[in-house]
Amino acid sequence: MALAPGKEISLFEPPTDGISSIKFSNYVTPLLVAASWDTYVRIYDTASNTVKAKYQHKAPVLDATFIDEKRVASAGLDHAVKM
């Protein structure tokens, strides 16, 4: 999903610390995953501006990406990879 030039999205319930990674889904649903130094991974539905899912690492999260339409993988400073 690509945003039109100049278009911004203000997220509902944004991360409370720095965002280390953000990616849009390449699939049909308008999803966005954000990894943050607040130790959480959040998956947003950008069409309805809602948090669809949220899970936590034990330390800041460095990266997150979509594996497929229903799964996200993330890695953090806790030396863990979660899916």
Legacy VTK file of the C-alpha trace (Angstrom):
# vtk DataFile Version 3.0
C-alpha trace
ASCII
DATASET POLYDATA
POINTS 83 float
0.000 0.000 0.000
1.511 3.313 -0.999
0.405 6.675 0.308
-0.363 9.491 -2.051
2.288 12.227 -1.969
1.749 14.529 0.987
-0.719 12.192 2.718
-0.156 11.540 6.407
-1.637 9.095 8.858
-2.048 10.089 12.519
-2.150 6.818 14.391
-4.638 6.099 17.150
-2.699 4.885 20.216
0.772 5.610 18.785
3.916 4.160 20.375
5.032 5.947 23.545
8.729 5.940 22.606
10.782 6.078 19.412
9.638 4.036 16.416
12.429 1.803 15.149
10.586 0.208 12.220
7.380 0.768 10.304
6.079 -1.199 7.344
2.889 -1.332 5.306
1.406 -4.689 4.365
1.835 -5.768 0.749
-1.431 -7.672 0.981
-5.035 -6.644 0.375
-5.788 -5.431 3.894
-4.565 -1.912 4.749
-2.293 -2.889 7.650
0.775 -1.238 9.105
3.196 -2.711 11.664
5.230 -0.488 13.985
8.106 -1.648 16.184
9.084 0.634 19.027
11.562 1.282 21.794
8.600 1.091 24.213
8.954 -2.745 23.813
5.715 -3.154 21.835
4.821 -4.222 18.321
1.557 -2.718 17.144
-0.436 -3.735 14.084
-2.760 -1.018 12.831
-5.680 -1.137 10.413
-5.035 2.130 8.573
-8.511 2.225 7.019
-10.273 2.326 10.402
-7.301 3.752 12.364
-7.508 1.029 15.007
-4.974 -1.182 16.730
-5.714 -4.699 15.467
-3.091 -6.397 17.646
-0.322 -5.511 20.070
2.316 -7.641 21.747
5.369 -7.012 23.865
9.039 -7.947 23.948
11.156 -7.745 27.117
13.320 -4.992 25.601
13.048 -2.431 22.771
11.942 -3.856 19.426
14.312 -3.132 16.535
12.385 -4.466 13.532
9.079 -5.995 12.497
7.757 -7.173 9.145
4.827 -8.997 7.596
5.454 -12.684 6.867
2.096 -13.064 5.108
-1.479 -11.731 5.411
-1.899 -12.943 8.993
1.571 -13.116 10.538
4.181 -10.612 11.677
7.738 -11.350 12.827
9.690 -9.051 15.122
13.121 -8.940 16.730
14.321 -6.968 19.702
17.188 -6.184 22.017
15.942 -9.026 24.241
17.581 -11.387 21.669
14.132 -12.774 20.815
12.393 -13.226 17.518
8.618 -13.401 17.875
5.927 -14.253 15.375
LINES 1 84
83 0 1 2 3 4 5 6 7 8 9 10 11 12 13 14 15 16 17 18 19 20 21 22 23 24 25 26 27 28 29 30 31 32 33 34 35 36 37 38 39 40 41 42 43 44 45 46 47 48 49 50 51 52 53 54 55 56 57 58 59 60 61 62 63 64 65 66 67 68 69 70 71 72 73 74 75 76 77 78 79 80 81 82
